[in-house]
Amino acid sequence: MPPRVAGGMRPFSKREAAEFYRRLSASRPIPRTELEFINPFTLLVAVVLSAQATDVGVNKATPALFAAADTPQKMLALGEERVAQFIRTIGLFRTKAKNVVALSRLLVEQYGGSVPKDRAALETLPGVGRKTANVVLNVAFGEPTIAVDTHIFRVGNRTGLAPGKTPLAVEQGLEAATPAKYKLGAHHWLILHGRYVCKARKPDCPACVVADLCRYGAKTAPAELPAAMIAARAKAAPTGRSRSVKPS
């Protein structure tokens, strides 16, 4: 009898995990972050600002900020109060302004004004945790890291692809389950799937290309949706190779 994972779900086989990602990659051939940025520094700032905020909300505030300061030196020159005014529409804006200026100072003083390509170094910056560091490494530097936010945490657990009680546990599960060819884009495929299809309150199971692979036991109506229809939709997804993710 196949082994069971947390919650009694049967774990994904290597073949199923590969098919899971093949379908997600076919549905979004060019996965990319929805945050707007100019360079690695502005990406770092945008991700820090996105904590407990939406990408849409961040994108409304950052164009003016980045027009005024697109380097750590310029951000430091702006100062905390002026940065706060640029981002005042974002939740926790004063704390975030303080962190943005403080991390800019460290980048200037310790890293020559450049964003380090190293997770440990990134995590020493104010407002930067493992998730933010993983996003920057993936998007700015093309590293095959998987940043687990609330959407990816939900998808990993709900589908059974990588169940875990903590973000780190889910990240480690995804690292183990994700085929090497899909690791570069995995973060984006999973977060976009969680944001637009596998939604928190009401997952759109009828529109999901991986519904027949998903272990979720309470799939959304229509309850009469035939399994054959789900399978047919999945087979109809194009099988061409997805292109590599390139930093925007």
ChimeraX commands (.cxc) that place a marker at each C-alpha (Angstrom):
marker #1 position 0.00,0.00,0.00 radius 0.5
marker #1 position 1.43,3.49,-0.91 radius 0.5
marker #1 position 2.85,5.47,2.02 radius 0.5
marker #1 position 0.79,8.35,3.39 radius 0.5
marker #1 position 1.84,11.88,4.20 radius 0.5
marker #1 position 0.44,14.29,6.78 radius 0.5
marker #1 position -3.34,14.35,6.67 radius 0.5
marker #1 position -3.50,10.86,5.24 radius 0.5
marker #1 position -2.86,12.02,1.67 radius 0.5
marker #1 position -0.96,9.80,-0.72 radius 0.5
marker #1 position 2.29,11.56,-1.67 radius 0.5
marker #1 position 2.98,12.59,-5.25 radius 0.5
marker #1 position 5.10,10.24,-7.29 radius 0.5
marker #1 position 7.94,11.71,-9.35 radius 0.5
marker #1 position 5.87,11.22,-12.47 radius 0.5
marker #1 position 2.85,12.99,-10.95 radius 0.5
marker #1 position 4.96,15.91,-9.72 radius 0.5
marker #1 position 6.51,16.32,-13.17 radius 0.5
marker #1 position 3.05,16.26,-14.77 radius 0.5
marker #1 position 1.78,18.77,-12.20 radius 0.5
marker #1 position 4.46,21.26,-13.20 radius 0.5
marker #1 position 4.20,20.48,-16.90 radius 0.5
marker #1 position 0.59,21.58,-16.84 radius 0.5
marker #1 position 1.25,24.71,-14.81 radius 0.5
marker #1 position 4.13,25.65,-17.10 radius 0.5
marker #1 position 1.97,25.06,-20.17 radius 0.5
marker #1 position -0.72,27.37,-18.80 radius 0.5
marker #1 position 1.82,30.13,-18.00 radius 0.5
marker #1 position 4.83,29.69,-20.35 radius 0.5
marker #1 position 6.61,32.80,-19.07 radius 0.5
marker #1 position 6.16,32.94,-15.28 radius 0.5
marker #1 position 7.25,36.16,-13.66 radius 0.5
marker #1 position 6.69,38.26,-10.59 radius 0.5
marker #1 position 3.83,40.75,-10.68 radius 0.5
marker #1 position 5.84,43.26,-8.68 radius 0.5
marker #1 position 7.24,46.11,-10.79 radius 0.5
marker #1 position 10.94,46.86,-10.43 radius 0.5
marker #1 position 13.92,48.31,-12.30 radius 0.5
marker #1 position 16.96,46.50,-10.92 radius 0.5
marker #1 position 17.89,44.10,-8.09 radius 0.5
marker #1 position 17.75,46.90,-5.52 radius 0.5
marker #1 position 14.26,48.08,-6.46 radius 0.5
marker #1 position 13.12,44.45,-6.55 radius 0.5
marker #1 position 14.44,43.99,-3.01 radius 0.5
marker #1 position 12.60,47.11,-1.86 radius 0.5
marker #1 position 9.38,46.06,-3.60 radius 0.5
marker #1 position 9.44,42.64,-1.94 radius 0.5
marker #1 position 10.07,44.19,1.47 radius 0.5
marker #1 position 7.13,46.53,0.91 radius 0.5
marker #1 position 4.89,43.65,-0.18 radius 0.5
marker #1 position 4.90,42.03,3.26 radius 0.5
marker #1 position 1.27,41.98,4.47 radius 0.5
marker #1 position 0.30,43.96,1.37 radius 0.5
marker #1 position -0.79,43.15,-2.16 radius 0.5
marker #1 position 1.42,43.42,-5.23 radius 0.5
marker #1 position -1.20,45.72,-6.76 radius 0.5
marker #1 position -0.99,48.07,-3.81 radius 0.5
marker #1 position 2.81,48.07,-3.87 radius 0.5
marker #1 position 2.87,48.72,-7.61 radius 0.5
marker #1 position 0.73,51.83,-7.14 radius 0.5
marker #1 position 3.23,53.33,-4.71 radius 0.5
marker #1 position 6.62,52.36,-6.08 radius 0.5
marker #1 position 6.82,54.09,-9.51 radius 0.5
marker #1 position 7.17,57.51,-7.90 radius 0.5
marker #1 position 9.50,56.15,-5.22 radius 0.5
marker #1 position 11.76,54.43,-7.73 radius 0.5
marker #1 position 11.77,57.50,-9.99 radius 0.5
marker #1 position 13.22,59.40,-7.05 radius 0.5
marker #1 position 15.49,56.65,-5.73 radius 0.5
marker #1 position 16.52,53.57,-7.70 radius 0.5
marker #1 position 19.79,52.95,-5.87 radius 0.5
marker #1 position 20.66,52.47,-2.18 radius 0.5
marker #1 position 22.59,55.76,-2.23 radius 0.5
marker #1 position 19.59,57.72,-3.48 radius 0.5
marker #1 position 17.23,55.98,-1.09 radius 0.5
marker #1 position 19.51,56.79,1.81 radius 0.5
marker #1 position 19.60,60.42,0.68 radius 0.5
marker #1 position 15.80,60.57,0.62 radius 0.5
marker #1 position 15.61,59.69,4.27 radius 0.5
marker #1 position 12.99,57.85,6.28 radius 0.5
marker #1 position 10.33,60.58,6.34 radius 0.5
marker #1 position 10.33,61.17,2.57 radius 0.5
marker #1 position 10.30,57.43,1.85 radius 0.5
marker #1 position 7.33,57.11,4.21 radius 0.5
marker #1 position 5.44,59.74,2.26 radius 0.5
marker #1 position 5.98,57.86,-1.00 radius 0.5
marker #1 position 4.67,54.60,0.46 radius 0.5
marker #1 position 2.00,55.92,2.86 radius 0.5
marker #1 position -0.76,53.98,1.04 radius 0.5
marker #1 position 0.92,50.67,1.96 radius 0.5
marker #1 position 0.21,48.98,5.28 radius 0.5
marker #1 position 2.84,49.43,8.01 radius 0.5
marker #1 position 4.42,52.14,5.88 radius 0.5
marker #1 position 6.41,53.78,8.67 radius 0.5
marker #1 position 8.06,50.52,9.76 radius 0.5
marker #1 position 8.74,49.65,6.13 radius 0.5
marker #1 position 10.21,53.09,5.42 radius 0.5
marker #1 position 12.55,52.61,8.38 radius 0.5
marker #1 position 13.61,49.19,7.08 radius 0.5
marker #1 position 14.11,50.41,3.50 radius 0.5
marker #1 position 16.41,53.23,4.61 radius 0.5
marker #1 position 18.26,50.96,7.05 radius 0.5
marker #1 position 18.85,48.23,4.47 radius 0.5
marker #1 position 19.99,50.88,1.99 radius 0.5
marker #1 position 22.55,52.07,4.52 radius 0.5
marker #1 position 23.89,48.54,5.02 radius 0.5
marker #1 position 24.07,47.96,1.27 radius 0.5
marker #1 position 26.15,51.14,0.89 radius 0.5
marker #1 position 28.37,50.53,3.90 radius 0.5
marker #1 position 28.91,46.78,3.61 radius 0.5
marker #1 position 28.23,45.76,0.02 radius 0.5
marker #1 position 29.39,48.68,-2.08 radius 0.5
marker #1 position 25.82,49.64,-2.96 radius 0.5
marker #1 position 25.06,46.28,-4.58 radius 0.5
marker #1 position 22.49,43.68,-3.56 radius 0.5
marker #1 position 24.39,40.57,-2.41 radius 0.5
marker #1 position 23.78,37.33,-4.28 radius 0.5
marker #1 position 23.75,35.33,-1.08 radius 0.5
marker #1 position 20.83,34.26,1.11 radius 0.5
marker #1 position 22.67,34.61,4.43 radius 0.5
marker #1 position 23.84,38.11,3.55 radius 0.5
marker #1 position 20.38,39.13,2.37 radius 0.5
marker #1 position 18.82,37.91,5.59 radius 0.5
marker #1 position 21.02,40.27,7.61 radius 0.5
marker #1 position 19.24,43.24,6.01 radius 0.5
marker #1 position 16.39,44.91,7.95 radius 0.5
marker #1 position 12.97,43.67,6.86 radius 0.5
marker #1 position 14.43,40.75,4.89 radius 0.5
marker #1 position 13.62,37.16,5.86 radius 0.5
marker #1 position 14.05,33.86,4.08 radius 0.5
marker #1 position 11.04,34.37,1.83 radius 0.5
marker #1 position 12.19,37.80,0.63 radius 0.5
marker #1 position 15.75,36.54,0.14 radius 0.5
marker #1 position 14.49,33.62,-1.95 radius 0.5
marker #1 position 12.42,35.92,-4.17 radius 0.5
marker #1 position 15.40,38.19,-4.82 radius 0.5
marker #1 position 17.71,35.26,-5.54 radius 0.5
marker #1 position 15.18,33.76,-7.95 radius 0.5
marker #1 position 14.00,36.85,-9.81 radius 0.5
marker #1 position 17.09,39.05,-9.78 radius 0.5
marker #1 position 19.80,36.41,-10.02 radius 0.5
marker #1 position 18.11,33.42,-11.65 radius 0.5
marker #1 position 18.63,31.06,-8.73 radius 0.5
marker #1 position 16.21,28.07,-8.54 radius 0.5
marker #1 position 14.88,29.05,-5.11 radius 0.5
marker #1 position 11.28,28.62,-3.98 radius 0.5
marker #1 position 9.92,31.35,-1.71 radius 0.5
marker #1 position 6.95,30.17,0.33 radius 0.5
marker #1 position 4.34,32.84,0.94 radius 0.5
marker #1 position 0.74,32.33,2.05 radius 0.5
marker #1 position -0.36,31.26,-1.45 radius 0.5
marker #1 position 2.39,28.69,-1.93 radius 0.5
marker #1 position 1.93,27.42,1.61 radius 0.5
marker #1 position -1.74,26.82,0.81 radius 0.5
marker #1 position -1.08,25.16,-2.55 radius 0.5
marker #1 position 1.62,22.90,-1.13 radius 0.5
marker #1 position -0.68,21.70,1.63 radius 0.5
marker #1 position -4.01,21.64,-0.17 radius 0.5
marker #1 position -2.81,19.77,-3.24 radius 0.5
marker #1 position -0.61,17.41,-1.25 radius 0.5
marker #1 position 2.41,18.29,-3.37 radius 0.5
marker #1 position 4.42,19.41,-0.32 radius 0.5
marker #1 position 2.43,19.35,2.91 radius 0.5
marker #1 position 4.02,20.92,5.97 radius 0.5
marker #1 position 3.18,22.77,9.16 radius 0.5
marker #1 position 5.62,25.63,8.56 radius 0.5
marker #1 position 6.75,27.62,5.50 radius 0.5
marker #1 position 10.22,26.08,5.82 radius 0.5
marker #1 position 8.77,22.57,5.87 radius 0.5
marker #1 position 6.74,23.32,2.73 radius 0.5
marker #1 position 9.80,24.87,1.07 radius 0.5
marker #1 position 11.86,21.78,1.80 radius 0.5
marker #1 position 9.04,19.57,0.53 radius 0.5
marker #1 position 8.83,21.55,-2.68 radius 0.5
marker #1 position 12.60,21.42,-3.14 radius 0.5
marker #1 position 12.38,17.63,-2.91 radius 0.5
marker #1 position 9.27,17.24,-5.07 radius 0.5
marker #1 position 10.04,19.71,-7.86 radius 0.5
marker #1 position 11.93,18.33,-10.87 radius 0.5
marker #1 position 15.13,20.26,-11.60 radius 0.5
marker #1 position 13.85,21.51,-14.99 radius 0.5
marker #1 position 10.96,23.30,-13.28 radius 0.5
marker #1 position 12.69,24.75,-10.20 radius 0.5
marker #1 position 13.51,28.12,-11.71 radius 0.5
marker #1 position 9.87,28.87,-12.47 radius 0.5
marker #1 position 8.26,26.87,-9.66 radius 0.5
marker #1 position 7.86,29.84,-7.31 radius 0.5
marker #1 position 5.94,31.84,-9.91 radius 0.5
marker #1 position 3.77,28.98,-11.14 radius 0.5
marker #1 position 2.75,28.07,-7.61 radius 0.5
marker #1 position 2.10,31.61,-6.37 radius 0.5
marker #1 position 0.05,32.53,-9.44 radius 0.5
marker #1 position -1.88,29.27,-9.22 radius 0.5
marker #1 position -2.65,30.02,-5.58 radius 0.5
marker #1 position -3.54,33.63,-6.27 radius 0.5
marker #1 position -5.89,33.07,-9.20 radius 0.5
marker #1 position -7.05,29.44,-9.15 radius 0.5
marker #1 position -6.38,27.66,-5.85 radius 0.5
marker #1 position -7.78,30.59,-3.89 radius 0.5
marker #1 position -8.14,30.54,-0.12 radius 0.5
marker #1 position -11.90,30.86,0.30 radius 0.5
marker #1 position -13.16,29.15,-2.82 radius 0.5
marker #1 position -10.66,27.35,-5.05 radius 0.5
marker #1 position -11.68,27.36,-8.70 radius 0.5
marker #1 position -11.36,23.60,-9.09 radius 0.5
marker #1 position -13.43,23.40,-12.32 radius 0.5
marker #1 position -10.86,25.66,-14.02 radius 0.5
marker #1 position -7.82,23.95,-12.50 radius 0.5
marker #1 position -5.50,22.11,-14.90 radius 0.5
marker #1 position -4.15,19.91,-12.11 radius 0.5
marker #1 position -7.47,19.08,-10.44 radius 0.5
marker #1 position -7.22,15.35,-11.14 radius 0.5
marker #1 position -3.74,15.24,-9.57 radius 0.5
marker #1 position -4.69,17.33,-6.54 radius 0.5
marker #1 position -5.31,15.48,-3.27 radius 0.5
marker #1 position -7.78,18.06,-1.95 radius 0.5
marker #1 position -10.89,16.22,-0.80 radius 0.5
marker #1 position -13.39,19.08,-0.90 radius 0.5
marker #1 position -13.11,20.31,-4.47 radius 0.5
marker #1 position -15.36,23.19,-5.44 radius 0.5
marker #1 position -18.62,22.67,-7.36 radius 0.5
marker #1 position -19.98,21.82,-9.78 radius 0.5
marker #1 position -20.07,18.55,-7.90 radius 0.5
marker #1 position -21.24,16.84,-11.07 radius 0.5
marker #1 position -18.07,17.78,-12.91 radius 0.5
marker #1 position -16.90,14.47,-14.42 radius 0.5
marker #1 position -13.40,13.34,-13.68 radius 0.5
marker #1 position -13.08,12.53,-17.37 radius 0.5
marker #1 position -13.66,16.21,-18.18 radius 0.5
marker #1 position -10.88,17.29,-15.83 radius 0.5
marker #1 position -8.53,14.69,-17.32 radius 0.5
marker #1 position -9.43,15.75,-20.87 radius 0.5
marker #1 position -8.72,19.40,-20.06 radius 0.5
marker #1 position -5.36,18.46,-18.60 radius 0.5
marker #1 position -4.40,16.40,-21.67 radius 0.5
marker #1 position -5.40,19.27,-23.92 radius 0.5
marker #1 position -2.88,21.58,-22.27 radius 0.5
marker #1 position 0.04,22.22,-24.64 radius 0.5
marker #1 position 3.12,20.12,-23.97 radius 0.5
marker #1 position 5.73,22.39,-25.51 radius 0.5
marker #1 position 8.73,23.36,-23.47 radius 0.5
marker #1 position 8.35,26.44,-21.37 radius 0.5
marker #1 position 10.86,29.16,-21.80 radius 0.5
marker #1 position 13.34,30.03,-19.08 radius 0.5
marker #1 position 12.40,32.69,-16.61 radius 0.5
marker #1 position 14.30,35.89,-17.22 radius 0.5
marker #1 position 14.54,38.74,-14.76 radius 0.5
marker #1 position 12.26,41.51,-15.98 radius 0.5
marker link #1:1,2 radius 0.2
marker link #1:2,3 radius 0.2
marker link #1:3,4 radius 0.2
marker link #1:4,5 radius 0.2
marker link #1:5,6 radius 0.2
marker link #1:6,7 radius 0.2
marker link #1:7,8 radius 0.2
marker link #1:8,9 radius 0.2
marker link #1:9,10 radius 0.2
marker link #1:10,11 radius 0.2
marker link #1:11,12 radius 0.2
marker link #1:12,13 radius 0.2
marker link #1:13,14 radius 0.2
marker link #1:14,15 radius 0.2
marker link #1:15,16 radius 0.2
marker link #1:16,17 radius 0.2
marker link #1:17,18 radius 0.2
marker link #1:18,19 radius 0.2
marker link #1:19,20 radius 0.2
marker link #1:20,21 radius 0.2
marker link #1:21,22 radius 0.2
marker link #1:22,23 radius 0.2
marker link #1:23,24 radius 0.2
marker link #1:24,25 radius 0.2
marker link #1:25,26 radius 0.2
marker link #1:26,27 radius 0.2
marker link #1:27,28 radius 0.2
marker link #1:28,29 radius 0.2
marker link #1:29,30 radius 0.2
marker link #1:30,31 radius 0.2
marker link #1:31,32 radius 0.2
marker link #1:32,33 radius 0.2
marker link #1:33,34 radius 0.2
marker link #1:34,35 radius 0.2
marker link #1:35,36 radius 0.2
marker link #1:36,37 radius 0.2
marker link #1:37,38 radius 0.2
marker link #1:38,39 radius 0.2
marker link #1:39,40 radius 0.2
marker link #1:40,41 radius 0.2
marker link #1:41,42 radius 0.2
marker link #1:42,43 radius 0.2
marker link #1:43,44 radius 0.2
marker link #1:44,45 radius 0.2
marker link #1:45,46 radius 0.2
marker link #1:46,47 radius 0.2
marker link #1:47,48 radius 0.2
marker link #1:48,49 radius 0.2
marker link #1:49,50 radius 0.2
marker link #1:50,51 radius 0.2
marker link #1:51,52 radius 0.2
marker link #1:52,53 radius 0.2
marker link #1:53,54 radius 0.2
marker link #1:54,55 radius 0.2
marker link #1:55,56 radius 0.2
marker link #1:56,57 radius 0.2
marker link #1:57,58 radius 0.2
marker link #1:58,59 radius 0.2
marker link #1:59,60 radius 0.2
marker link #1:60,61 radius 0.2
marker link #1:61,62 radius 0.2
marker link #1:62,63 radius 0.2
marker link #1:63,64 radius 0.2
marker link #1:64,65 radius 0.2
marker link #1:65,66 radius 0.2
marker link #1:66,67 radius 0.2
marker link #1:67,68 radius 0.2
marker link #1:68,69 radius 0.2
marker link #1:69,70 radius 0.2
marker link #1:70,71 radius 0.2
marker link #1:71,72 radius 0.2
marker link #1:72,73 radius 0.2
marker link #1:73,74 radius 0.2
marker link #1:74,75 radius 0.2
marker link #1:75,76 radius 0.2
marker link #1:76,77 radius 0.2
marker link #1:77,78 radius 0.2
marker link #1:78,79 radius 0.2
marker link #1:79,80 radius 0.2
marker link #1:80,81 radius 0.2
marker link #1:81,82 radius 0.2
marker link #1:82,83 radius 0.2
marker link #1:83,84 radius 0.2
marker link #1:84,85 radius 0.2
marker link #1:85,86 radius 0.2
marker link #1:86,87 radius 0.2
marker link #1:87,88 radius 0.2
marker link #1:88,89 radius 0.2
marker link #1:89,90 radius 0.2
marker link #1:90,91 radius 0.2
marker link #1:91,92 radius 0.2
marker link #1:92,93 radius 0.2
marker link #1:93,94 radius 0.2
marker link #1:94,95 radius 0.2
marker link #1:95,96 radius 0.2
marker link #1:96,97 radius 0.2
marker link #1:97,98 radius 0.2
marker link #1:98,99 radius 0.2
marker link #1:99,100 radius 0.2
marker link #1:100,101 radius 0.2
marker link #1:101,102 radius 0.2
marker link #1:102,103 radius 0.2
marker link #1:103,104 radius 0.2
marker link #1:104,105 radius 0.2
marker link #1:105,106 radius 0.2
marker link #1:106,107 radius 0.2
marker link #1:107,108 radius 0.2
marker link #1:108,109 radius 0.2
marker link #1:109,110 radius 0.2
marker link #1:110,111 radius 0.2
marker link #1:111,112 radius 0.2
marker link #1:112,113 radius 0.2
marker link #1:113,114 radius 0.2
marker link #1:114,115 radius 0.2
marker link #1:115,116 radius 0.2
marker link #1:116,117 radius 0.2
marker link #1:117,118 radius 0.2
marker link #1:118,119 radius 0.2
marker link #1:119,120 radius 0.2
marker link #1:120,121 radius 0.2
marker link #1:121,122 radius 0.2
marker link #1:122,123 radius 0.2
marker link #1:123,124 radius 0.2
marker link #1:124,125 radius 0.2
marker link #1:125,126 radius 0.2
marker link #1:126,127 radius 0.2
marker link #1:127,128 radius 0.2
marker link #1:128,129 radius 0.2
marker link #1:129,130 radius 0.2
marker link #1:130,131 radius 0.2
marker link #1:131,132 radius 0.2
marker link #1:132,133 radius 0.2
marker link #1:133,134 radius 0.2
marker link #1:134,135 radius 0.2
marker link #1:135,136 radius 0.2
marker link #1:136,137 radius 0.2
marker link #1:137,138 radius 0.2
marker link #1:138,139 radius 0.2
marker link #1:139,140 radius 0.2
marker link #1:140,141 radius 0.2
marker link #1:141,142 radius 0.2
marker link #1:142,143 radius 0.2
marker link #1:143,144 radius 0.2
marker link #1:144,145 radius 0.2
marker link #1:145,146 radius 0.2
marker link #1:146,147 radius 0.2
marker link #1:147,148 radius 0.2
marker link #1:148,149 radius 0.2
marker link #1:149,150 radius 0.2
marker link #1:150,151 radius 0.2
marker link #1:151,152 radius 0.2
marker link #1:152,153 radius 0.2
marker link #1:153,154 radius 0.2
marker link #1:154,155 radius 0.2
marker link #1:155,156 radius 0.2
marker link #1:156,157 radius 0.2
marker link #1:157,158 radius 0.2
marker link #1:158,159 radius 0.2
marker link #1:159,160 radius 0.2
marker link #1:160,161 radius 0.2
marker link #1:161,162 radius 0.2
marker link #1:162,163 radius 0.2
marker link #1:163,164 radius 0.2
marker link #1:164,165 radius 0.2
marker link #1:165,166 radius 0.2
marker link #1:166,167 radius 0.2
marker link #1:167,168 radius 0.2
marker link #1:168,169 radius 0.2
marker link #1:169,170 radius 0.2
marker link #1:170,171 radius 0.2
marker link #1:171,172 radius 0.2
marker link #1:172,173 radius 0.2
marker link #1:173,174 radius 0.2
marker link #1:174,175 radius 0.2
marker link #1:175,176 radius 0.2
marker link #1:176,177 radius 0.2
marker link #1:177,178 radius 0.2
marker link #1:178,179 radius 0.2
marker link #1:179,180 radius 0.2
marker link #1:180,181 radius 0.2
marker link #1:181,182 radius 0.2
marker link #1:182,183 radius 0.2
marker link #1:183,184 radius 0.2
marker link #1:184,185 radius 0.2
marker link #1:185,186 radius 0.2
marker link #1:186,187 radius 0.2
marker link #1:187,188 radius 0.2
marker link #1:188,189 radius 0.2
marker link #1:189,190 radius 0.2
marker link #1:190,191 radius 0.2
marker link #1:191,192 radius 0.2
marker link #1:192,193 radius 0.2
marker link #1:193,194 radius 0.2
marker link #1:194,195 radius 0.2
marker link #1:195,196 radius 0.2
marker link #1:196,197 radius 0.2
marker link #1:197,198 radius 0.2
marker link #1:198,199 radius 0.2
marker link #1:199,200 radius 0.2
marker link #1:200,201 radius 0.2
marker link #1:201,202 radius 0.2
marker link #1:202,203 radius 0.2
marker link #1:203,204 radius 0.2
marker link #1:204,205 radius 0.2
marker link #1:205,206 radius 0.2
marker link #1:206,207 radius 0.2
marker link #1:207,208 radius 0.2
marker link #1:208,209 radius 0.2
marker link #1:209,210 radius 0.2
marker link #1:210,211 radius 0.2
marker link #1:211,212 radius 0.2
marker link #1:212,213 radius 0.2
marker link #1:213,214 radius 0.2
marker link #1:214,215 radius 0.2
marker link #1:215,216 radius 0.2
marker link #1:216,217 radius 0.2
marker link #1:217,218 radius 0.2
marker link #1:218,219 radius 0.2
marker link #1:219,220 radius 0.2
marker link #1:220,221 radius 0.2
marker link #1:221,222 radius 0.2
marker link #1:222,223 radius 0.2
marker link #1:223,224 radius 0.2
marker link #1:224,225 radius 0.2
marker link #1:225,226 radius 0.2
marker link #1:226,227 radius 0.2
marker link #1:227,228 radius 0.2
marker link #1:228,229 radius 0.2
marker link #1:229,230 radius 0.2
marker link #1:230,231 radius 0.2
marker link #1:231,232 radius 0.2
marker link #1:232,233 radius 0.2
marker link #1:233,234 radius 0.2
marker link #1:234,235 radius 0.2
marker link #1:235,236 radius 0.2
marker link #1:236,237 radius 0.2
marker link #1:237,238 radius 0.2
marker link #1:238,239 radius 0.2
marker link #1:239,240 radius 0.2
marker link #1:240,241 radius 0.2
marker link #1:241,242 radius 0.2
marker link #1:242,243 radius 0.2
marker link #1:243,244 radius 0.2
marker link #1:244,245 radius 0.2
marker link #1:245,246 radius 0.2
marker link #1:246,247 radius 0.2
marker link #1:247,248 radius 0.2
view
